[in-house]
Amino acid sequence: MLRRAIWAGLVVVGLVAALATAGATVSAQDTGTVIIDGLNGPQGVLAAPDGSVWVIEGGTGGDDTVEMVDPMTGQVTEAMMGETARVIQVMPDGTQNVAVTLPSIHVGQDFIGGARLALLNGKLYATSGQWLAELGEDPMPLAAKVVEIADGVATPVGDMWAIENSVNPDEAQKDSHPYGLAAGPDGKLWVTDAGGNALLTVSPDSGDVESITAFAELPGVFPNPNRGGEMVTDPVPTGVTFDANGNAYVSLLSGAPFIPGSAKVMKVDARGEASDYATGLTMLTDIAAGPDGNLYAVQHAIFTDQGPTPNSGAIVKVVEGESSTPVVEGLSFPTSISFNEAGDAYVTVGGAGAPGSGAVVEFAGLAASAGDMAAEVMATETPAEEAAVDAGAAMTTTEMMTDTMATPGPAEEVMATETPMEEATAEPTEEMAAAAMATETPAMEEAAPEQLPTTGGGETHSTVLIALALLAVAALAGGTLALRKS
């Protein structure tokens, strides 16, 4: 059972160049460098070309009373709002600058604020807030919006609620929670709507919003009131990235109860047709393409019938089919990942947890290209007179290099095959559901706040896993993630 105190920090040790080799797996406690901590529900990170790193928070709510949907009952209730979600720039010398603050809403155990960041044509953009039909036709300022951030001001450039309300791409409950954000090869911003279960584009100059595709529901273990009571769960798209051919790749979180292996990565081609790319994954909150040509996804945690497993977050190297493997393990509720040109990875951790428990951690060289690795190896070669002594080590390095360069990136894999993969979502069992319902672990501590993407609604409005009362409420109440989805 997850306790309130999570993520006590990561220790900096060891050489991390080997992380770029195929199949290399490391522990977060051995390799990470914290570049900023004390964050409140960090949801997104962005490595900028100038060497700075940006991070966006969910925030901590505020003192103003507003109407919102209670995650425990699904009914409209009072919530607390304030400008506590921050967008922070961390300069290469460690200097921190708050670029803007965004609205953050605290309802139940949930915090909803800023989500992701992207740079397009030198301008900084973010996804902000959530809105549902139960709250009325006119959303609050910056709710369910894509915003441009400049001169300390966030200006809406894309109204995601408007298209959800008028088009409703997935035909389920009207709920818009713009979450993932990326600059597309077409010059537009690409957005994953975790509430609307859709992939959309925004033209920031004109404000035009277009629905590219909606993602199908996934097999579930409980009746879904928003989908005719069928035993399905929402897909919950989170991150989006692209390969060299312009194909989009979207990570799916999957809905409660987050069966291990039920998440996946979808490939969306230029026609907007979605197909399975990588399956058998778990609770994906982001995906990014590394400079080595590979895809990397963020595994938020592993849930069992006892609730979330502490420090079960990971960075996963994504390959087509069912062969994706973790390359960094032992993370505490990571939410997003971004790479600089050198292949250094920046990861937000503590996305679910007590205020101030979040951080951004750097993993140097995680996705270094083969050329970068070769240069590093040459720069540290053993002198000729010592070559005989270190022949074994040199051979090991060569083998590692060969293995890495032989590993295909997503673009090469896509060119090699265009056949959609058969869905490999793990089948939930009646035994697991029964075991979860029977759990009677008492609540020990206050539940940890949560800022992850949401969807759902109706009478139950599954905005929090606890609120479902379907996955052992007692087992999760002692500080569990307030994950929302049905």
Residue pairs with C-beta under 8 A, 6 or more apart in sequence:
1 306
1 307
1 441
1 444
1 475
1 476
1 478
1 479
1 480
2 307
2 308
2 310
2 448
2 476
2 478
2 479
2 480
2 481
3 310
3 444
3 445
3 478
3 479
4 353
4 354
4 445
4 446
4 447
4 448
4 479
5 354
5 357
6 310
6 332
6 333
6 350
6 352
6 353
6 354
6 357
6 448
7 332
7 333
7 349
7 350
7 353
7 357
7 358
7 359
9 34
9 37
9 359
10 28
10 29
10 31
10 32
10 33
10 34
10 349
10 359
10 361
11 29
11 30
11 32
12 31
12 32
12 33
12 34
13 30
13 31
14 26
14 30
14 31
16 26
16 31
16 363
16 364
16 365
16 366
17 364
17 365
17 368
17 373
17 376
18 24
18 400
19 26
19 31
19 327
19 328
19 363
19 365
19 366
20 292
20 343
20 365
20 366
20 367
20 368
20 369
20 372
20 373
20 404
21 373
21 400
21 401
21 403
21 404
22 317
22 403
22 404
22 406
22 407
23 325
23 403
24 327
25 325
25 326
25 327
25 328
25 329
26 327
26 328
26 329
27 328
27 329
27 330
28 311
28 328
28 329
28 330
28 331
28 349
28 361
29 330
31 328
31 363
31 364
32 328
32 347
32 361
32 362
32 363
33 361
33 362
33 363
33 364
34 359
34 360
34 361
34 362
35 53
35 90
35 94
35 346
35 360
35 361
35 362
36 53
36 55
36 88
36 90
36 96
36 359
36 360
37 358
37 359
37 360
38 356
38 358
38 359
39 55
39 57
39 88
39 348
39 350
39 356
39 357
39 358
39 359
39 360
40 57
40 58
40 59
40 60
40 84
40 85
40 86
40 111
40 355
40 356
40 358
41 57
41 58
41 59
41 60
41 111
41 113
41 350
41 351
41 352
41 353
41 355
41 358
41 449
41 450
41 451
42 55
42 56
42 57
42 58
42 335
42 336
42 348
42 349
42 350
42 351
42 358
42 359
42 360
43 56
43 57
43 58
43 113
43 114
43 115
43 116
43 179
43 335
43 336
43 348
43 351
43 451
43 452
44 55
44 56
44 114
44 115
44 116
44 117
44 126
44 127
44 181
44 335
44 336
44 348
45 53
45 54
45 55
45 56
45 117
45 336
45 337
45 338
45 346
45 347
45 348
45 360
46 53
46 54
46 55
46 117
46 118
46 119
46 338
47 53
47 338
47 339
47 340
47 344
47 346
48 54
48 89
48 119
49 119
49 341
51 91
51 92
51 340
52 89
52 90
52 91
52 92
53 89
53 90
53 338
53 346
53 360
54 87
54 88
54 89
54 90
54 99
54 117
54 124
55 87
55 88
55 90
55 117
55 348
55 360
56 85
56 86
56 87
56 88
56 102
56 114
56 115
56 116
56 117
56 126
57 84
57 85
57 86
57 87
57 88
57 104
57 113
57 114
57 358
57 451
58 85
58 104
58 111
58 112
58 113
58 114
58 115
58 351
58 451
59 82
59 84
59 85
59 86
59 102
59 103
59 104
59 111
59 113
59 114
59 451
60 82
60 84
60 104
60 106
60 111
60 355
60 449
61 79
61 80
61 81
61 82
61 84
61 104
61 105
61 106
61 111
62 80
62 81
62 82
62 83
62 84
62 104
62 106
63 80
63 82
64 80
64 81
64 82
65 78
65 79
65 80
65 81
66 78
66 79
66 80
66 81
66 105
66 140
67 76
67 77
67 78
67 79
67 135
68 76
68 77
68 78
68 79
68 105
68 107
68 135
69 75
69 76
69 77
69 107
69 132
69 134
69 135
69 457
69 461
69 463
70 76
70 77
70 107
70 108
70 461
71 107
71 108
71 109
71 110
71 461
71 463
71 464
71 466
71 467
71 482
71 484
72 108
72 464
72 466
72 467
73 461
73 467
74 134
74 457
74 458
74 459
74 460
74 461
74 463
74 467
75 461
76 134
76 135
77 107
79 105
79 106
79 107
80 105
80 106
80 107
81 103
81 104
81 105
81 106
81 140
82 103
82 104
83 101
83 102
83 103
83 104
84 101
84 104
84 113
85 101
85 102
85 103
85 104
85 113
85 114
85 128
86 98
86 100
86 101
86 102
86 114
87 98
87 99
87 100
87 101
87 102
87 114
87 117
87 124
87 126
87 149
88 96
88 97
88 98
88 99
89 96
89 97
89 99
90 96
90 360
91 97
99 124
99 149
99 152
100 149
100 152
100 153
100 154
102 113
102 114
102 126
102 128
102 129
102 142
102 147
102 154
103 113
103 128
103 129
103 140
103 141
103 142
103 143
104 111
104 112
104 113
104 114
105 111
105 112
105 113
105 129
106 449
107 463
108 463
108 464
108 467
108 482
109 447
109 448
109 449
109 450
109 464
109 466
109 482
110 449
110 450
110 451
110 454
110 463
110 464
110 482
110 484
111 449
111 450
111 451
112 129
112 130
112 177
112 451
112 454
113 128
113 129
113 451
114 126
114 127
114 128
115 126
115 127
115 128
115 177
115 178
115 179
115 180
115 181
115 453
116 126
116 127
116 179
116 180
116 181
116 239
116 336
117 124
117 125
117 126
117 181
118 124
118 125
118 126
118 181
118 182
118 183
118 189
119 125
119 183
120 183
120 187
120 189
120 204
121 187
123 148
123 150
123 204
124 148
124 149
124 150
125 146
125 147
125 148
125 149
125 157
125 181
125 189
125 204
126 146
126 147
126 149
126 154
126 181
127 145
127 146
127 147
127 178
127 179
127 180
127 181
127 191
128 142
128 143
128 144
128 145
128 146
128 147
128 154
128 178
129 139
129 140
129 142
129 143
129 144
129 145
129 177
129 178
130 143
130 144
130 175
130 176
130 177
130 195
130 454
131 139
131 140
131 143
131 144
131 161
131 164
131 175
131 176
132 173
132 174
132 175
132 176
132 195
132 457
132 461
133 165
133 173
133 174
133 175
133 457
134 457
134 461
137 165
139 161
141 156
142 154
142 156
143 161
144 159
144 160
144 161
144 164
144 176
144 177
144 178
144 195
145 156
145 157
145 158
145 159
145 160
145 161
145 178
146 156
146 157
146 158
146 160
146 178
146 181
146 189
146 191
146 202
146 204
147 154
147 155
147 156
147 157
148 154
148 155
148 157
148 204
157 189
157 202
157 204
157 207
158 178
158 189
158 191
158 202
158 204
158 207
158 209
159 207
159 209
160 176
160 178
160 191
160 193
160 196
160 200
160 202
160 209
161 176
162 209
163 169
163 176
163 200
163 209
163 210
163 211
164 174
164 175
164 176
164 193
164 195
164 196
164 198
165 174
165 176
167 211
168 174
168 196
169 193
169 196
169 197
169 198
169 200
169 211
169 213
169 214
170 196
170 197
170 198
170 214
170 215
171 214
172 197
172 226
172 227
172 234
172 455
173 226
173 455
173 456
173 457
173 458
174 196
175 195
175 196
175 454
175 455
175 456
175 457
176 193
176 195
176 196
177 193
177 194
177 195
177 196
177 453
177 454
177 455
178 191
178 192
178 193
178 194
179 191
179 192
179 193
179 194
179 237
179 238
179 453
180 190
180 191
180 192
180 194
180 237
180 238
180 239
180 240
180 250
180 251
180 286
181 189
181 190
181 191
181 192
181 240
182 189
182 190
182 239
182 240
182 241
182 242
183 189
183 190
184 190
184 201
184 242
184 248
185 242
185 246
186 201
186 246
188 201
188 202
188 203
188 204
189 201
189 202
189 203
189 204
190 199
190 200
190 201
190 202
190 212
190 240
190 248
191 199
191 200
191 201
191 202
191 240
192 198
192 199
192 200
192 237
192 238
192 239
192 240
192 250
193 199
193 200
193 237
194 236
194 237
194 238
194 253
194 453
194 454
194 455
195 453
195 454
195 455
195 456
196 214
196 455
197 214
197 215
197 217
197 234
197 235
197 236
197 237
197 455
198 211
198 212
198 213
198 214
198 215
198 237
199 211
199 212
199 213
199 214
199 215
199 237
199 240
199 248
199 250
199 268
199 274
200 209
200 210
200 211
200 212
201 209
201 210
201 212
202 208
202 209
203 209
212 248
212 268
212 272
213 268
213 272
213 273
213 274
215 235
215 237
215 250
215 252
215 266
215 274
216 235
217 224
217 227
217 230
217 232
217 233
217 234
217 235
218 232
218 233
218 234
218 235
218 252
218 254
218 255
218 262
218 425
219 231
219 232
219 233
219 262
219 425
219 427
219 428
220 230
220 231
220 232
220 233
220 255
220 428
220 486
221 231
221 233
221 257
221 259
221 428
221 429
221 430
221 432
221 433
222 231
222 233
222 256
222 257
222 433
222 468
222 470
222 486
223 229
223 230
223 231
224 230
224 231
224 232
224 233
224 234
224 486
225 458
225 459
225 460
225 486
226 234
226 456
226 457
226 458
226 486
233 254
233 255
233 256
233 262
233 485
233 486
234 254
234 255
234 455
234 456
234 485
234 486
235 252
235 253
235 254
235 255
236 252
236 253
236 254
236 255
236 453
236 455
236 485
237 250
237 251
237 252
237 253
237 266
238 250
238 251
238 252
238 253
238 284
238 285
238 286
238 287
238 453
239 250
239 251
239 284
239 285
239 286
239 287
239 288
239 297
239 298
239 336
240 248
240 249
240 250
240 251
240 287
241 248
241 249
241 287
241 288
241 289
241 295
242 248
242 249
242 289
243 249
243 289
243 295
243 409
243 410
243 411
243 414
244 293
244 411
245 411
245 414
245 415
246 270
247 267
247 268
247 269
247 270
247 410
247 414
248 267
248 268
249 265
249 266
249 267
249 268
249 277
249 287
249 289
249 295
249 318
249 410
250 265
250 266
250 268
250 274
250 287
251 263
251 265
251 284
251 285
251 286
251 287
251 297
251 298
252 263
252 264
252 265
252 266
252 284
253 263
253 283
253 284
253 285
253 300
253 452
253 453
253 485
254 262
254 263
254 264
254 283
254 284
254 425
254 485
255 455
255 456
255 462
255 485
255 486
256 462
256 465
256 468
256 470
256 471
256 483
256 485
256 486
257 303
257 428
257 432
257 433
257 436
257 465
257 470
257 471
258 282
258 283
258 301
258 303
258 465
258 483
259 303
259 425
259 426
259 428
259 432
260 282
260 302
260 303
260 304
260 426
261 279
261 280
261 281
261 282
261 424
261 425
261 426
262 282
262 425
262 426
262 428
263 281
263 282
263 283
263 284
264 276
264 277
264 278
264 279
264 280
264 281
264 284
264 423
264 424
264 425
265 276
265 277
265 278
265 279
265 281
265 284
265 287
265 295
265 297
265 318
266 274
266 275
266 276
266 277
267 274
267 275
267 276
267 277
267 414
267 420
268 274
269 275
275 420
275 421
276 420
276 421
276 422
276 423
276 424
277 318
277 320
277 410
277 421
278 295
278 297
278 318
278 319
278 320
278 321
278 322
278 324
278 421
279 321
279 322
279 421
279 423
279 424
279 425
280 322
280 324
280 424
280 426
281 297
281 299
281 316
281 318
281 324
282 299
282 302
283 299
283 300
283 301
283 302
283 303
284 297
284 298
284 299
284 300
284 316
285 298
285 299
285 300
285 334
285 335
285 336
285 351
285 452
285 453
286 297
286 298
286 335
286 336
286 337
287 295
287 296
287 297
287 298
287 318
287 337
288 295
288 296
288 337
288 338
288 339
289 295
289 296
289 339
289 410
290 296
290 339
290 343
290 345
290 366
290 367
291 339
291 341
291 342
291 343
291 367
291 368
291 369
291 372
292 343
292 367
292 368
292 369
292 370
292 404
292 409
293 369
293 408
293 409
293 410
293 411
293 412
294 317
294 318
294 319
294 367
294 407
294 409
294 410
295 317
295 318
295 319
295 409
295 410
296 315
296 316
296 317
296 318
296 327
296 337
296 339
296 345
296 366
296 367
297 315
297 316
297 318
297 324
297 337
298 313
298 314
298 315
298 316
298 334
298 335
298 336
298 337
298 347
299 312
299 313
299 314
299 315
299 316
299 326
299 334
300 313
300 333
300 334
300 335
300 351
300 352
300 452
301 308
301 309
301 312
301 313
301 333
301 481
302 308
302 309
302 312
303 309
303 471
305 432
305 435
305 436
305 439
305 471
305 472
305 475
306 439
306 441
306 472
306 475
307 471
307 472
307 475
307 476
307 480
308 476
308 480
308 481
310 332
311 330
311 331
311 332
313 330
313 331
313 332
313 333
313 334
313 349
314 326
314 327
314 328
314 329
314 330
314 331
314 334
315 326
315 327
315 328
315 331
315 334
315 337
315 345
315 347
315 363
315 366
316 324
316 325
316 326
316 327
317 324
317 325
317 326
317 327
318 324
318 410
319 325
319 408
319 413
320 410
320 413
320 414
320 417
320 421
321 421
322 424
327 366
328 345
328 347
328 363
328 366
331 347
331 349
331 361
332 349
332 350
332 353
333 349
333 350
333 351
333 352
333 353
333 481
334 347
334 348
334 349
334 351
335 348
335 349
335 351
335 452
336 347
336 348
336 351
337 345
337 346
337 347
337 348
338 345
338 346
339 345
339 346
339 366
339 367
340 346
342 364
342 365
342 368
342 372
343 365
343 366
343 367
343 368
343 369
343 372
344 362
344 363
344 364
344 365
344 366
345 362
345 363
345 366
345 367
346 360
346 361
346 362
346 363
347 360
347 361
347 362
347 363
348 358
348 359
348 360
349 358
349 359
349 360
349 361
350 357
350 358
350 359
351 358
351 451
351 452
352 448
352 449
352 450
352 451
352 452
352 481
352 482
352 483
353 448
353 449
354 448
354 449
355 449
365 372
365 373
365 376
368 376
370 401
370 404
370 405
373 401
373 404
374 401
377 397
377 401
381 394
382 389
382 390
382 393
382 394
387 394
408 416
433 470
436 470
436 471
436 472
436 475
437 470
437 471
437 472
438 472
439 472
439 474
439 475
440 474
440 475
441 472
441 474
441 475
441 478
442 474
442 478
443 474
443 477
443 478
444 478
444 479
445 478
445 479
446 479
447 466
447 477
447 478
447 479
447 480
447 482
448 479
448 480
448 481
448 482
449 482
450 464
450 481
450 482
450 483
450 484
452 481
452 483
452 484
454 463
454 484
454 485
455 484
455 485
455 486
456 462
456 463
456 484
456 485
456 486
457 463
460 467
460 468
460 486
461 467
462 468
462 484
462 485
462 486
463 484
464 482
464 483
464 484
465 471
465 476
465 480
465 481
465 482
465 483
465 484
465 485
466 473
466 476
466 477
466 480
466 482
467 484
468 486
